[in-house]
Amino acid sequence: MKKIFIITGEPSGDKLASTVISKLKIQNPNIEYLSVGGAHIKKLGIKSIFDLNQITYLGFTSVLFNIFKIRNKINLTVDQIIKFNPDILFSVDSPDFTLRVAEKVKKINTKIKTIHYVAPQVWVWRKNRVKKIKRFIDHMILLFKFEKKYFDEENISNTFVGHPLIEKNDKVKTVIDNVIIKDKKIISIFPGSRKSETNVLLPILLDFIKLMNKKKNTYSFVLHATDENKEFIINHVKKTDLNNIDVVSDENIKSQILSNSIFAVSKSGTISLQISSSNVPSIIIYKLNFINFMIFKLLASVKFANIINIINDKEIIPELLQNECNADEIYKTVIYFLKKPELIKKQLSDCSKTLEGIKSKTSSSNEAATILSNYLAT
């Protein structure tokens, strides 16, 4: 029986990995799996060697302070992979963890095929990293077409498959009447998948909701959580006197809530693609501590944080970062957009055009699964 070890580093990567593996299980049911995964991978019946939250850290300083813990987890993961002796090591996103593991594994056992999904953002910084990647990655699966040139230049085998988050999936319809309040318009809020992100952004977002309620209490707010951080968010909401907030983590419900939303406030990340593909206007927020932000500004070679803005090299979706990431600014920006339907129309049109350029012709998760399947056959 063929074997695959799946390695992720955070909830978003866990979700992406699960979309591919669920398709691979249909294409080839006779595969044995082991992983470093989260809730989505576990739902597929695949064991994880440790909890994902043990390696989920945000920012340069957080990684630095936890460097020994991370190093121990890297070594533990490498040992488990070598013992498992898979045909394929399928690493997904979180390059500072997953690619370090892949590099060590390749040095020990060159026969294990290393396939990485979600290319490291070499277009943001560390472009020379591609040369190093060539030594230990057999195939790079790309979410964005513009990334191809960086890997083609180094003759690294790669395939553009598009992004699964912008696929139109046939999800099971779920009754959401208990979440949607009649006569109230929904604003979806995405406070982040990492606890370290949520710790920073959630208090700001709750203050934003308080400001919205003072102005006009005609909105219902839905916080989109992961299974891992749902209780954490609920406990924070309970400490407030806000009664027009719901917290959801079920993917089907989240998808339907988003589709029924008039606006979204989201932390910077790939979730913005799903929001845009749902034809929902939005703004992006993010906040790092001062040291992390200065390091980012020093190393980064792009002007924007959001992928749609980066692709267009202009601000399509407003970004409120650092000092601008506060309740007052979020409130002012959201209210301004809600009063300007022409701005919303322009944003949705620009986003739609951008998404067309990064969509898979078929299904990105199917294409990625086929790549894995083809490597198993060789």
BELURDA-V869961 format. One record per backbone hydrogen bond with DSSP energy under -1.0 kcal/mol. NH is the residue of the N-H (numbers start at 1). CO is the residue of the C=O. If there is no record, write none. Layout:
nh/co
NH/CO
NH/CO
//
This chain:
nh/co
4/32
5/88
6/34
7/90
8/36
14/10
15/11
16/12
17/13
18/14
19/15
20/16
21/17
22/18
24/20
25/21
27/23
28/24
31/29
32/2
34/4
35/47
36/6
42/38
43/39
44/41
45/42
46/41
49/35
54/51
55/52
57/55
63/59
64/60
65/61
66/62
67/64
70/66
71/67
72/68
73/69
74/70
75/71
76/72
77/73
78/74
79/75
80/76
81/77
82/78
83/79
84/80
85/81
87/3
88/3
89/113
90/5
91/115
92/7
93/117
97/94
98/94
99/95
101/97
102/98
103/99
104/100
105/101
106/102
107/103
108/104
109/105
112/109
113/87
115/89
116/139
117/91
118/141
122/120
124/121
125/121
129/126
130/127
133/129
134/130
135/132
136/133
137/133
138/114
139/114
140/157
141/116
142/159
147/144
148/145
150/147
152/148
153/149
155/152
156/151
159/140
161/142
166/163
167/164
169/167
171/169
179/176
180/176
184/181
185/218
187/220
188/263
189/222
190/265
198/194
199/195
201/197
202/198
205/201
206/202
207/203
208/204
209/205
210/206
211/207
212/208
213/209
214/210
215/211
216/212
218/216
220/185
221/244
222/187
223/246
224/189
225/248
230/226
233/229
234/230
235/231
236/232
237/233
238/234
240/237
246/221
248/223
254/250
255/251
256/252
257/253
258/254
259/255
260/256
261/258
262/186
264/281
265/188
266/283
267/190
268/285
272/269
273/270
275/271
276/272
277/273
278/274
279/276
280/275
283/264
284/318
285/266
286/320
293/289
294/290
295/291
296/292
297/293
298/294
299/295
300/296
301/124
310/306
311/307
312/308
313/309
314/309
316/314
320/284
322/286
324/321
325/322
326/324
330/326
331/327
332/328
333/329
334/330
335/331
336/332
337/333
338/334
339/335
340/337
343/340
344/340
345/341
346/342
347/343
348/344
349/345
350/346
351/347
352/348
353/349
354/350
355/351
356/352
358/355
367/363
368/364
369/365
370/366
371/367
372/368
373/369
374/370
375/371
376/372
377/373
//
